[in-house]
Amino acid sequence: MSTPVIVDVVRLASGKGKPGGALSGTHPTSMLVHVLKATVERNGLDPALVDDVITGCVMQAGEQSLNIGRAAVLGAGFPESVPATTIDRACGSSQQAVHFAAQGIAAGAYDVVIAAGVESMSRVPMGTTTLGKDSLGPEVHARYPDGLVNQGVSAELVARKWKLDRETLDAYSAESHRRAADAIASGFFDKEIVPISVTDADGNTVEHKVDETVRASTTAEGLGGLRPAFRTDEFAARFPDIEWQIHPGNSSPFTDGASAALIMSEEMAGKLGLTPRARFVSYAVCGDDPLLMLTAPIPATQKALAKAGLGIDDIDAYEVNEAFAPVPLAWAHDLAADPAKLNPRGGAIALGHALGSSGTRLLATLVNQLEATGGRYGIQTMCEANGMANATLIERI
């Protein structure tokens, strides 16, 4: 089997996922074009050598429809012979793209792959693909006659099960902003962010290179004034013991973004004179209770650790996607994880969660964290709609 390695990972700085956000005037294909071009240019790679481009994108409608990965390959000027596909494993789409890329290389099907992700939540809002339609079907409704719930209510259910109170959730969220703000101030993200020219509200062309959703002034006390966002009379009657604590400040904001990882066989990296930055140790993907929905990172991480023969104390950094504050807190509780190693540069509550792009965004930060600290092993995991999760365990080279 060939050994797949990570040669590089890049991303755009996040933009607020609403009209007027820094990236809202940029077509999603153009965002993806930018990171694809940056990936080959930074590494002096002939794009003709790319065997496939695997792109994660969740809302595959409108400007993100009809295989946006292939559109971006053509827009980036890659040879027409380079293929691409676009996949959807909900929030873990680009993390799954990384898995498919690495597994294809290990199997000998590929030598060089770019795993990427993109999401423009300002131009293709969440929910666009269903447009009010029932996407589950009668069999799922028959299996869960009481009905599944939206992710916000699932976050409330997780907080209830793990006995996480509002003060704990808000304190964690404020700390996410503090860590992200410190990372920006120190220049930590400069190695992974590729600047992009955008048009600002005044019509001027400016360089976007700083995550737009980070608020350095955020405090737990300030978040304490925000009202819960997901309580309805229907859900309150169904779940009378929920305390209703989830609000915009302890949830990940809608965000625009794109990211890409250059993955190849160790042998090909040697032939091309490229220095691998990390290797894959194990991967896992699993399902869990679709009502709680957000808990699968726990068994996915346990599965990845077991495959590697490692324990949580062997891991030097954890990137656990902060879809909502209860997700990493429940994960850390059940894994007995060190809080100092959990999202040490801030997480999605501060940096944003651009759905299809988040998997490779987390990977970029994880690789850079290991390099910055001299750590050996890192793990990332991502909760996904309807109760799934990916986990990826890497080793710095």
DODRENMI-899993 format. One record per residue: residue in one letter; x negated, y negated, z negated of N, C-alpha, C in turn. Coordinates in steps of 0.2 Angstrom, whole numbers, plus 5000, padded with zeros to 4 digits. Example, Ala and Ser with C-alpha at 12.3 -4.5 7.8 and 13.67 -1.06 7.14 Angstrom:
2
A493450284961493850224961493450164961;S493650114965493250054964493650004961;
//
This chain:
397
M499650065000500050005000499649945000;S499849895004499449825004499649794997;T499149744995499249704989499549634991;P500149624989500349554991500049504986;V499849444988499649394984499949324986;I499949274981500149214982499549164983;V499649134989499049094991499249024990;D499849004990500048934989500748924987;V500948874984501748864983501748784982;V502248764986502348684986503148674985;R503248614984503948594983504048514984;L504648494985504748424985504948404978;A504848344977505048314970505848314971;S506148324965506848334965507248264967;G507748264970508248204971508848214968;K509248164965509848174962510348204968;G510748254966511148284971511848254972;K511848184973512448144975512248094979;P512748064983512648004987512147954983;G511647924987511247884984510647914981;G510647974980510048014977509448004982;A508848014980508247994984508248034990;L508448104990508448144996509148155000;S509648114997510348125000510348095007;G509848055010509848035016509448075021;T509248135018508748175022509148245024;H509248265030509548325032509248385028;P509648435026509248485023508748525027;T508948535033508448565038507748525038;S507748455037507148415037506848425031;M507148435025506848455019506448515019;L506748565022506448625023505848625028;V505948585034505448575039504748555035;H504948505031504348465027503948515023;V504248555019503848605015503548665019;L503848685025503548735029502948705032;K502948645035502348615038501848605033;A501948575027501448565022501148635020;T501548685020501248755018500648775023;V500848765029500248795034499748735035;E499848675034499348625035498848625029;R499148635023498748635017498248695017;N498448745020498048805020497648825027;G497748775032497448785038497648845042;L498248865041498548925043498848915050;D498648955055499048955061499748985060;P500248945062500948975060501149035064;A500749045070500849105074500749165070;L500349165065500249225061500749235056;V501249195055501849205050502249255053;D502349315050502749375052503549355051;D503649315046504349305044504449245040;V504949205040505149155035505749175032;I505749185025506349205022506549155017;T507149125018507349065015507949075011;G507949055005508549055000508948995001;C509649005002510048945002510748965000;V511048934995511748954992512348934996;M512348864997512948845001512848845008;Q512948895011512748905018513348885023;A513448825023514048795026513848725029;G514148695034514048635036513248625039;E512948575036512248565038511748625036;Q511948665032511548725029511848785032;S512248785037512448845040512048875046;L512248935048511948965054511148975054;N510949005048510249025047509848955047;I509848915042509448855041508748875041;G508548935039507848955040507548955047;R507948975051507748975058507748905061;A508148865059508148795062507548765059;A507348775053506748735050506148765054;V506148825055505548855059505448815065;L505948815069505948775076505748705074;G506148675069505948605068505248585066;A504948635063504248625060503748635066;G504048655072503548665077503148725077;F503448775073503148845073503248875080;P502848925082502948955089503648985089;E503948985094504649015095504649095093;S504049125093504049195091504149205084;V504049155080504149165072504849165070;P505049225067505749235066505949205059;A506549205057506749185050507449205048;T507549215042508149235040508349195034;T509049185032509249155026509649195022;I509449195016509849245011510149205005;D510649245002510949214996511049264991;R510649254985510749284979510949234974;A511349194976511549134971510949094969;C510949074963510449034961509749064961;G509649124962509049164963508849174970;S509149144974509049154982508249154984;S507949094982507249094984506749134980;Q506949154974506549204970506649274973;Q507249284976507349344979506949344986;A506949294989506549284995505849304994;V505549284988504849294986504849374985;H505349404982505249474981505249514988;F505749494992505749524999505149515003;A504849455002504149445006503649495003;A503549494996503049534993503149604994;Q503749624994503949694995503849715002;G503949675007503849685014503049695015;I502649655012501949655013501649725010;A501949735004501749805000501849865004;A502449855008502649915012502249915019;G501949865020501549865027501949835033;A502549815031502949785036502749715039;Y502449675034502149605035501449605033;D501149555036500449525034500549465030;V500949415033500949345031501749325031;V501949305026502649285025502649215021;I503149175023503349115019504049125016;A504049125010504649135006504849065004;A505449035005505648965004506348965002;G506548905000507148884997507348814999;V508048805000508248735001508948724999;E509148664996509848654994509948574994;S510348554998510548484998511248484994;M511248474988511948474984512248404985;S511948354988512248294989512648294996;R512348335001512648335007513148395008;V512948455005513348515005513548534998;P514048504995514148504988514348584986;M514148594979514348664977515048674977;G515248734980515948754981516148744988;T515748714992515948704999516048765003;T515748825002515848885005516448915004;T516748904998517448934997518048894999;L517948824998518448775000519148794997;G519148814991519748824987520048894989;K519648934992519849004994519649054989;D520049114988519849164983519249204987;S518649204984518149234987517949304983;L518449324978518249384975518649444978;G519349434979519749494982520149524977;P520649564979521049594974520749654970;E520249684973519949744968519549714962;V519249654963518849624958519349594953;H519949564955520449544951520749604947;A520849654950521149714947520649744941;R519949744943519549764938519449714932;Y519549654933519549604928520149564927;P520649594925521349564925521449504921;D521049494916521049424912520749374916;G520349384921520049334926519349324923;L518849304928518249284927518249204926;V517749174924517749104923517149064926;N517149004926516648964929516048964925;Q515448944928514848954924514848914918;G515148854918515148814912515448844906;V516048884907516348914902515948974900;S515649014905515149064903514649044898;A514348984899513848954895514148944888;E514748924888515148914881515148984878;L515349034881515349104879514649134876;V514149114880513449134878513349094871;A513449034871513348994865513649024859;R514349044860514749074855514349144852;K514249184857513949244855513249244852;W512849194854512249194851512249134845;K512849114843512849064838512449004838;L512448974844512048914846512448854845;D512248814840512748754839512548694843;R512948644843512848584847512148554846;E511948544840511348514838510748554841;T510748614841510248654844510148654851;L510748654855510748644862510548574864;D510748524861510548454863509748444861;A509548474856508848464854508448494859;Y508648554861508248594866508248554873;S508848524875508848484881508448424881;A508448384875508048324875507248344875;E507048404872506348424873506248444880;S506648464884506548484891506348414895;H506748364893506548304896505848274894;R505748284888505148254885504548294888;R504548364889504048394892503948384899;A504548374903504448354910504148284911;A504348244907504148174907503348174906;D503148214901502448214899502048244905;A502348294908502048324914501948274920;I502448234921502448184926501848134925;A501848114918501348064916500648084917;S500548154916499848174916499648194923;G500148194928499948214935499948284936;F500248324931500348394932500648424938;F501148394940501548414946501248394952;D500748354952500448324959500148384963;K499948434960499648494964500248524968;E500848524966501348564969501848524973;I501848464972502348414975502048394982;V502348394987502148364993502648304994;P502348244995502748184996503148185002;I503648155003504048155009504348075009;S504348055016504547985017505347985017;V505647945014506347935013506547865014;T507247855016507447785016507847775010;D507647715006507947695000508647665001;A508947634996509647604996509547545000;D509047515000508947445004508747455011;G508647515013508447535020507747535021;N507347535016506647535017506347605017;T505847615020505547685020505047685014;V505147735010504747745004504447815003;E503947824999503747894998504047924992;H504347974992504648004987504248064984;K503948054978503548104975503548114968;V504048084965504248094958504948124956;D504948174952505648204951506148154948;E506648144952507148084950507648104944;T507648164942508148174937507848174930;V507248164929506948164922507048104919;R507348104913507448044909507048044903;A506448004903505948014897506347984891;S506847944891507147914885507647954882;T507748014885508248064882508148084875;T508648084871508548104864509148144862;A509048194857509648234855510248194852;E510048134849510548094846510948064852;G510648044857511048014863511448064866;L511148124867511548174870512248194866;G512148184859512648194855513348164856;G513248104860513848064862514248084868;L513948134871514248154877514848204876;R515348204880515948244879515848314883;P516148364880516148434883516448424890;A516248464895516448454902516848514904;F516948564901517248624904517848644900;R518148614895518748624891519348614895;T519748664896520448644899520948684894;D521548664895522048694891522048764892;E522048784898522048864899521448894896;F520848874896520248904893520348904886;A520548844883520548834876521048884873;A521648904877522148954874521849024875;R521449034880521149104881520549114876;F520149064874519649074870519649024864;P520149034860520248984854519648974849;D519149014849518649004845518048974848;I518048954854517448914857517448844854;E516848824853516748754850516748704855;W516648724862516648674867516048624866;Q515448644868514848604867514448594873;I514648624879514248614885514448544889;H513948504890514148444893513548424898;P513648374902513148364907512348354905;G512348334898511648324896511248394894;N511648444892511348504891511448564897;S511648534903511648574909511148544914;S511048584919510548564924510948514929;P510648464931511048414936511048444943;F511548424947511548434954510948404957;T510548434961509948414964509848434971;D509448394975509248414981508548434981;G508348484985507648504985507448554990;A506848564991506548624995505848644992;S505748704994505048734991504848794995;A504248804995504048864999503348894996;A503348964997502748994994502449035000;L501749035001501349065006501149135003;I501449185005501249255002500949295008;M500449335007500149375012499749435008;S499549485012499149535009498449515007;E498249545002497549525000497049535005;E497149585009496649595015496649535020;M497249515022497349455026497049395024;A497149385017496949325014496149325015;G495849375014495149385014494849375022;K495249395026495049385033495149315035;L495649275032495749205034495349165030;G494949185025494549145021494949105016;L495549135014495949095009495949125002;T495949084997495849114990496549124987;P496749184986497349194982497349164975;R497949144973498049114967498349154961;A498749204964499049254959499249314963;R499349364959499549434962500249454958;F500649494962501249514959501049574954;V501349584948501249634944501949684944;S502449654944503149684944503649644946;Y504249674948504849634950505449674947;A505949634946506549674944507149624946;V507749664947508349624948508849674945;C509349644942509849684939510549644938;G511049674936511649644935511849654927;D512349614925512549614918513249584918;D513549574912514249564911514449494916;P514849504921515049444925515449394921;L515749404915516149354912515649314908;L515149344904514649304901514149274907;M514049304912513749284919513049264918;L512849234913512149204912511649244908;T511849304906511349344902510949394905;A510949404912510549454915509849444915;P509549374914508849364913508549414907;I508949424902508749464897508549534899;P509049574902508849644904508349644910;A508349594914507949584920507249574918;T507149534913506449524910506149594906;Q506649624903506449684899506249734904;K506549744910506449784915505749774918;A505649714920505049694923504449704918;L504549694912503949704907503849774906;A504349814906504249894906503949924912;K504149894918503749914924503049904923;A502849844920502149824920501749854914;G502149884910501849914904501549854899;L501949804899501749744895502249724890;G502149684885502549664880502649584881;I503149554878503249484879502549444876;D502249474871501649434868501049434873;D501049484878500549484883500649424888;I501249394888501349344893501149274891;D500849234895500549174893501049114895;A501549124899501949064901502649104904;Y503149074902503849094904504249034907;E504449044913504949004917505649034917;V506049004913506749034912507148974915;N507548984920507948934923508448904918;E508448844917508848804912509548784916;A509948834918510548814921510948784916;F510948804910511248774904510848794898;A510848754893510348764887510448834884;P511048864883511148924880510748984884;V510548974890510249024894509549044891;P509048994891508449004889508449024881;L508848994877508849004870509049074869;A509649094872509849164871509249214873;W508949204879508349244881507849244876;A507649184874507049184869507249224863;H507849214860508049254854507949324855;D508249354861508249424862507549454864;L507149414867506449434869505949424863;A506149384858505749364853505149324856;A505249274860504849244864504549184860;D503949164862503649104859503949034862;P504248994858504548934861504048894864;A503448894862502948844865502748864872;K502848934874502748954881503348954885;L503848934883504548934886504648864890;N504548864897504648804901504248754898;P503548764897503148714894503048644898;R503248644904503248574908503948554909;G504448574905505148554906505448604910;G506148604910506548644915507048614919;A507548654921508048624926508448574922;I508548574916508948524913508648454914;A508048454915507648384916507448384924;L507248434926506948434933507448444939;G508048474937508548484941508548554944;H509148574947509248644949509548644956;A509148634961509348634968509448704970;L509848744967510148804969509648854973;G509748854979509248894983508548884983;S508348824981507648804980507348824974;S507748834969507448844962506948894961;G507048954964506649014963505948994965;T505748964971505148954972504848884969;R505348844967505148784962504848814956;L505148854953504948884946504248924947;L504148954953503548994954502948944955;A503048884958502548834959502348814952;T502748794948502648774941502248824937;L502448884938502248944934501448954936;V501348954942500648964945500248914942;N500448854943500048794941499948794933;Q500448814929500348824922499848874920;L499848924923499348974922498648954924;E498548914929497948894931497648834926;A498148794924497948734920497748764913;T498048814911497848844904497448894904;G497248924909496848984909497249054907;G497849044907498249104906498249154911;R498349214909498349274914499049294917;Y499549304912500149334915500649274914;G501149274919501749234919502349264921;I502949254918503549284921504049224922;Q504449234927505049194928505649234929;T506149204927506849234928507349184929;M507949204932508449164934509149194934;C509549164930510249184930510549164936;E511049214938511349204945512149214944;A512549194949513249194948513449264948;N514049274945514349344944513949394940;G513449364936513049414931512549444934;M512049414937511449444940510849404938;A510249434939509649394938509049434941;N508549394943507949414945507349404940;A506849444940506249424936505649444940;T505149404939504549414943503949404938;L503549454938502949444933502349444938;I501949394937501349374941500749374936;E500149384939499449384936499049334940;R498749284936498349234939497649274941;I497449254947496849274950496249224948;
//
